[in-house]
Amino acid sequence: MEIDIINIPKLAKPYAPYSAGVRVRQAGSEIFISGVVPNNVNGEIVCKGDITGQMRQMRENIKATLEAAGITFQEVVKINTYVVGDYLKEYINKGLDIEYLGSFNTPAVTLVGVASLANDDQLIESEIIAVTSK
């Protein structure tokens, strides 16, 4: 599998570590991960009212999901993240994805502010697409 980052000279570079687009060649398998939320192993939402704590739990849940699929963050090509509007600026200002996105390839990323998510205590949710040659 080869992943090419699509750079667009006529557009400004992304201000965070992500790509405007990603091309995947010779893909063996595509893995679509449903919305991952900041729940602990007991199904309880953690860090109520704390976007930083919820983001960290959510990313650990994503990592566990990727590992269960036999892959790593290296195979992630797309992340869609939904943040409750009241916390969107805090999420952006803290650069919360940088600690994770900086540690692997730079996938295509979409960030959306929403009025609410499925649970009132949930502040963030991400869905993932990964591609692997396995």
Secondary structure, 3 states (H helix, E strand, C coil): CEEEEECCCCCCCCCCCCECEEEEECCCEEEEEEEECCECCCCCECCCCCHHHHHHHHHHHHHHHHHHCCCCHHHEEEEEEEEEHHHHHHHHHHCCCHHHHCCCCCCEEEEEEECCCCCCCCCEEEEEEEEECC
